[in-house]
Amino acid sequence: MLDNGFRSTAERIRRRVIRGRVSAALLLVGMAGCSPAPVGGEADPLPPRGVLEREEFVRVMTEVQLIEAVADKRIYRNDNERQRLAEAYNDVWARTGVSAATFDSSYTWWWGHPEAMKSVLRDVVDALKDMEVESNRGDAAGEEGNLKNRVAGDTPAPSTE
């Protein structure tokens, strides 16, 4: 009789352990199904109305990076730096047909999608490299009006496509 008592107690404990494991597994599966979207977001999101499409944003962002590089290098140190930067930005807005407000809202939206922004920044770097290659070719051929001698409002922007 004692033997049966130990078996039934052992059997009850074993069933409780199995139920506990099954409950934990179901809870884990249930929680995984309710997890929020990944932090990085989609790799190729569709921008809403009023935000620049990816290709257009890359093109304008490439131009903005050139302006920022000039500002970081303090190329305009003997001039009124703020005025020169404002002229350079106004030149970009005029050449691209994009307003500062549209660029700002696009910039905020794209940075809100980190996975997509990674590829955008890679494309900007590729466009800058292409511009450098084009500039070096122009220097080697002695062409006038190459990118190195470009000033705001002077020459049209090269195609980044």
N, C-alpha and C positions, 0 to 999 in steps of 0.2 A: 504494500500500500504506500509506503514511504517512497518507493521507487516511482510510482505513478504520480505522486505529488510533486516530486522534483522534475519529472518530465513535463507535466502540465505547466509548472512555473517557468521552466526553461522555454517551453513552446510559447507561452504568453510574452516573455521577454523578447524572443526572436521575432515574433509578429510585430511587437511595438517598434523594434529597431527597423524592420522592413518598412512599416508604415511611415516612420519618421524619415527614412531615406527617400521614399517615394514622395512624401509631402515636400521635402526640401528640394527634390528635383523639379517637381511641378511649380513650386514657388520660384525657383531660379529661371525656369522657362517662361513663366508668366512675367517676371520682372524684365527679362531680356526683350520680350515682345513690346513692353511699354517704354523702352529706353528712348530718350530724345534723339533728334537727328544729329549726325556727326557734327562736330564743331567746325570743321573746315568747309562744310557745305558742298554743293555740287561742283564738279570740275568744269562744267560748261553750262552755267546758268543763262537763262534768257533775261536780259535786262528789261526793266519796265519802261513805260513811256517816259520820255524826258531824260533818259540816261543813254549815253552813247553806246552804240554797238561795240563789240569787242575790237574789231579791226580799226574802227575810227578812233576808239579810245587809245589803242596802241600808237596810232599815228600821232595824235596830239600829245600823248604822254612822252613820246620820243622827243618832240620839240621842246617840251617843258623841261625834260632832263638836260637838254643842251643849255637852256637858260640857267638852270640851277648849277650846272657845272661851271659856267662862266662866273656866276656869283660866288661860288666856293673858291675859285681861283683868284678872285678879286681882280679880274681883268679891267674892270671899270674904276680902279682905285683913284685915278686922278679926276674923275668926273663925279657928277652927282649920281651916286650909285642907285638910289631909289628911282630917280627919273629914268635912268638907263634901263633898269629892270622893268619898270612899267612900260616903257616903249617896246622892249623886247616881247613882253607878254601881249601887249596890244597888237604887235606884228603877228604873233602866232594866232591870236583870235581872228584877225582879219584874213590871214592866208588860209586858215582851216575852215572858216565860216562857223566856228563854235564860239559861243559866248562864255565868258568867265563863269557865270552862274551854272550853265550846263556842264562845264568841265568840273566845277566844284561838286555838284550833285553826283556826277558820274564817278568822280574820284572817291567820294564817300561810299557810294554803292558798291563799286568794285572792291574796295578794301574791306567791305563787309562780307566778302566771299573769298576767304583766304586761298582755298584750293584753286579757284579760277584765277586769282591774282598772281599765283606762282607762274602760270603759263603766260599771263599778260606781261609780267616783268621779263620773262625769258625772251619774249618776242620784242620787247623794247630794247633789250641788250643786243639781240640779233640785228635790229634795225640800225642801232648805233654803230655796230661793227660794219654793216654794209655801207653806212655813210662814211666811215673812216676809210674803207677800201676805195670807195669812189673818190674821196678827197685825195688819197695818195696817188691814184691813177691820174687825176687831174694835174697834180703837181709834177708828176713824171712826164706828162705830155706837154706841160707848159701852158695848159689851158687857162684862159682868163675867167674869172668869176667862180672859182672853185669854192668849196664849202669853208675852207680855212679863212678866206678873206671876206666872208659874208657878214654883213652888218644888218641890224634890224631894218626892215623895210626896203632893203637893197635888191636882193635876189629872191626869186621864188624858191620855195622849199622843194627839195628833191622828193621824188616818189619813194615811199618806203615799201612798196609792193614788190 
